[in-house]
Amino acid sequence: MSVISAIWDAFYQTFGVRAIWAILVLPALVVGFTLHEYAHAWMAVRLGDPTPKLDGRLTLNPLKHLDPLGTLLVFIAFIGWAKPVRWNPLYLRVPRRVGVILVAAAGPVSNLLLALAALLVVKFFPFVLDLSLGGMLSMANLIGVFITFNVILFVFNLIPLPPLDGFSVLVGLAPRAWEPLILFLHRYGTLLLLALIFFGSGIIGALVNTVMGVLTAVVL
């Protein structure tokens, strides 16, 4: 038995499956949350708003984007968040509706691109799946969790309920006739989102599986 294997076995026996799950999720969380918020900042700055840059958010430094409580809850309750990027649509050089849609959609799209990138790694470098320290801690599991986590971020953040990005996209797309619906969602959207999280996990899971199936079919 190698030294690495011995250390791994000792760690596994001491901390068990939950700790291994945390190790697998950590890279996906750091990269997924960081790129998501950076994408919001990048798009806003690209469209003319200096606010994210002035706030120090136009960076790939995870410490600028990760929220301590939101990060911790991912490992405890399987739900979390990063620090929202502050931006001002009044600075945008494009029509306000277009700018709101682009800035809001940039975050979820970045997570979709990360999942695609990971699938391309599997496609063109399949040997990486054979790398392992033993047990659950393998590159196959690491990449699998990375892809799944980012697809979840993509799907979940596009739900058209506040405070998620999908609601901003909805506001940007909605005609004036939808104003009563937008006001209703402004008032009760957070409660609806909580209800969806606790009672509609099957719906979210089905959407995630659908996106995963499409990505896998297209790439692999």
C-alpha positions as CSV (number, residue, x, y, z in Angstrom):
1,M,0.0,0.0,0.0
2,S,1.4,3.4,-1.0
3,V,1.7,6.3,1.5
4,I,-1.1,8.2,-0.4
5,S,-3.4,5.2,-0.2
6,A,-2.7,4.8,3.5
7,I,-3.5,8.5,4.2
8,W,-6.6,8.2,2.1
9,D,-7.9,5.2,3.9
10,A,-7.3,6.7,7.3
11,F,-9.1,9.9,6.2
12,Y,-12.0,7.9,4.8
13,Q,-12.4,5.8,7.9
14,T,-12.3,8.9,10.1
15,F,-14.6,11.3,8.3
16,G,-16.7,9.1,6.0
17,V,-18.8,9.7,3.0
18,R,-20.0,13.2,3.9
19,A,-16.5,14.6,4.1
20,I,-15.6,13.0,0.7
21,W,-18.7,14.6,-0.8
22,A,-17.5,18.0,0.6
23,I,-14.1,17.5,-1.1
24,L,-15.8,16.7,-4.4
25,V,-18.1,19.7,-4.2
26,L,-15.6,22.3,-3.1
27,P,-13.9,22.8,-6.5
28,A,-17.2,23.0,-8.3
29,L,-18.5,25.5,-5.8
30,V,-15.5,27.7,-5.9
31,V,-15.3,27.8,-9.7
32,G,-19.0,27.8,-10.3
33,F,-19.9,30.6,-7.9
34,T,-16.8,32.7,-8.8
35,L,-17.4,32.5,-12.6
36,H,-21.1,33.1,-12.2
37,E,-20.6,36.4,-10.3
38,Y,-17.6,37.4,-12.5
39,A,-19.7,37.0,-15.6
40,H,-22.3,39.4,-14.2
41,A,-19.6,41.9,-13.4
42,W,-17.9,41.4,-16.8
43,M,-21.1,41.9,-18.8
44,A,-22.1,45.0,-16.8
45,V,-18.7,46.6,-17.3
46,R,-18.6,45.6,-20.9
47,L,-22.0,47.4,-21.4
48,G,-20.7,50.5,-19.8
49,D,-21.4,50.3,-16.1
50,P,-18.2,50.9,-14.0
51,T,-19.9,49.9,-10.7
52,P,-18.7,46.2,-10.5
53,K,-15.1,47.3,-11.3
54,L,-15.2,50.0,-8.7
55,D,-16.5,47.5,-6.2
56,G,-13.6,45.1,-6.9
57,R,-15.9,42.5,-8.5
58,L,-14.3,42.3,-11.9
59,T,-11.9,39.7,-10.7
60,L,-11.5,35.9,-10.6
61,N,-10.5,36.0,-7.0
62,P,-13.0,33.7,-5.2
63,L,-12.6,35.6,-2.0
64,K,-14.3,38.6,-3.7
65,H,-17.3,36.6,-4.7
66,L,-18.0,33.8,-2.1
67,D,-20.4,34.5,0.7
68,P,-19.2,32.8,3.9
69,L,-22.7,31.7,5.0
70,G,-23.9,30.9,1.5
71,T,-20.8,28.7,1.0
72,L,-21.2,26.9,4.3
73,L,-24.8,26.1,3.7
74,V,-24.0,24.3,0.5
75,F,-22.3,21.6,2.7
76,I,-24.9,21.7,5.4
77,A,-28.2,22.1,3.7
78,F,-27.3,21.6,0.0
79,I,-28.3,25.2,-0.9
80,G,-26.3,28.3,-1.0
81,W,-25.4,31.5,-2.7
82,A,-22.5,33.9,-3.5
83,K,-22.3,37.7,-3.0
84,P,-24.6,39.4,-5.6
85,V,-22.8,41.8,-7.9
86,R,-24.0,45.4,-7.6
87,W,-24.6,47.2,-10.9
88,N,-26.5,50.2,-12.2
89,P,-28.6,49.8,-15.4
90,L,-28.6,53.6,-15.8
91,Y,-24.9,53.4,-17.0
92,L,-25.5,50.9,-19.7
93,R,-24.9,51.9,-23.3
94,V,-27.7,49.6,-24.6
95,P,-31.4,49.8,-24.1
96,R,-32.3,49.1,-20.5
97,R,-34.3,46.0,-21.1
98,V,-31.6,44.5,-23.3
99,G,-28.9,45.3,-20.7
100,V,-30.9,43.8,-17.8
101,I,-31.3,40.6,-19.8
102,L,-27.7,40.4,-20.8
103,V,-26.3,41.1,-17.4
104,A,-28.7,38.7,-15.6
105,A,-28.2,35.9,-18.1
106,A,-24.4,36.1,-18.1
107,G,-24.2,34.3,-14.8
108,P,-26.2,31.2,-15.6
109,V,-24.7,31.0,-19.1
110,S,-21.2,30.9,-17.5
111,N,-22.2,27.9,-15.5
112,L,-23.6,26.2,-18.6
113,L,-20.3,26.9,-20.4
114,L,-18.3,25.4,-17.5
115,A,-20.4,22.2,-17.7
116,L,-19.7,22.1,-21.4
117,A,-16.0,22.6,-20.9
118,A,-15.9,19.7,-18.4
119,L,-17.7,17.4,-20.8
120,L,-15.3,18.3,-23.5
121,V,-12.4,17.3,-21.2
122,V,-14.1,14.0,-20.8
123,K,-14.6,13.6,-24.6
124,F,-11.0,14.5,-25.6
125,F,-9.1,13.3,-22.6
126,P,-11.0,10.3,-21.3
127,F,-7.9,8.9,-19.5
128,V,-8.5,11.5,-16.8
129,L,-11.4,9.5,-15.6
130,D,-9.1,6.7,-14.5
131,L,-7.2,8.9,-12.0
132,S,-8.1,8.2,-8.4
133,L,-6.9,8.3,-4.9
134,G,-9.2,5.4,-4.1
135,G,-12.8,4.9,-3.2
136,M,-15.1,7.9,-4.0
137,L,-12.3,10.4,-4.6
138,S,-11.8,9.9,-8.3
139,M,-11.6,12.2,-11.2
140,A,-14.7,10.6,-12.6
141,N,-16.7,11.6,-9.5
142,L,-14.9,15.0,-9.3
143,I,-15.8,15.9,-12.9
144,G,-19.3,14.4,-12.5
145,V,-20.0,16.6,-9.5
146,F,-18.5,19.6,-11.3
147,I,-20.8,19.2,-14.3
148,T,-23.9,18.5,-12.1
149,F,-23.2,21.4,-9.8
150,N,-22.9,23.9,-12.7
151,V,-26.0,22.5,-14.5
152,I,-27.9,23.0,-11.2
153,L,-26.7,26.6,-11.0
154,F,-27.7,27.2,-14.6
155,V,-31.2,25.7,-14.2
156,F,-31.9,27.1,-10.7
157,N,-30.8,30.6,-11.4
158,L,-33.0,30.8,-14.5
159,I,-36.1,30.2,-12.5
160,P,-38.2,33.4,-13.0
161,L,-38.6,34.2,-9.3
162,P,-36.9,36.9,-7.3
163,P,-34.1,37.2,-6.3
164,L,-32.8,34.8,-9.0
165,D,-31.4,35.9,-12.4
166,G,-34.3,34.4,-14.2
167,F,-36.6,37.0,-12.7
168,S,-34.5,39.8,-14.1
169,V,-34.6,38.1,-17.5
170,L,-38.4,37.9,-17.2
171,V,-38.6,41.6,-16.3
172,G,-36.5,42.5,-19.3
173,L,-38.7,40.4,-21.6
174,A,-42.1,41.0,-20.2
175,P,-44.5,43.3,-22.1
176,R,-46.4,46.0,-20.3
177,A,-49.5,43.7,-20.1
178,W,-47.5,41.5,-17.7
179,E,-47.0,44.3,-15.2
180,P,-49.5,42.9,-12.7
181,L,-47.7,39.5,-12.8
182,I,-44.3,41.2,-12.3
183,L,-45.7,43.1,-9.3
184,F,-47.2,39.9,-7.8
185,L,-43.9,38.1,-8.2
186,H,-42.0,41.1,-6.6
187,R,-44.3,40.7,-3.6
188,Y,-44.6,37.0,-3.3
189,G,-41.8,35.6,-5.4
190,T,-39.5,34.8,-2.5
191,L,-42.2,32.8,-0.8
192,L,-42.9,30.9,-4.0
193,L,-39.2,30.2,-4.4
194,L,-39.0,28.7,-0.9
195,A,-42.1,26.6,-1.6
196,L,-40.5,25.4,-4.8
197,I,-37.2,24.5,-3.1
198,F,-39.0,22.5,-0.3
199,F,-41.9,21.0,-2.2
200,G,-40.9,21.1,-5.9
201,S,-37.4,19.6,-5.8
202,G,-38.7,16.9,-8.3
203,I,-39.4,19.6,-10.8
204,I,-36.0,21.2,-10.5
205,G,-34.4,17.7,-10.6
206,A,-36.3,16.9,-13.8
207,L,-35.1,20.1,-15.5
208,V,-31.5,19.4,-14.4
209,N,-31.7,15.9,-15.8
210,T,-33.1,17.2,-19.0
211,V,-30.3,19.7,-19.5
212,M,-27.7,17.1,-18.5
213,G,-29.2,14.7,-21.1
214,V,-29.1,17.3,-23.8
215,L,-25.5,18.3,-23.0
216,T,-24.3,14.7,-22.9
217,A,-26.1,13.9,-26.2
218,V,-24.6,16.9,-27.9
219,V,-21.0,16.7,-26.6
220,L,-20.4,12.9,-26.1
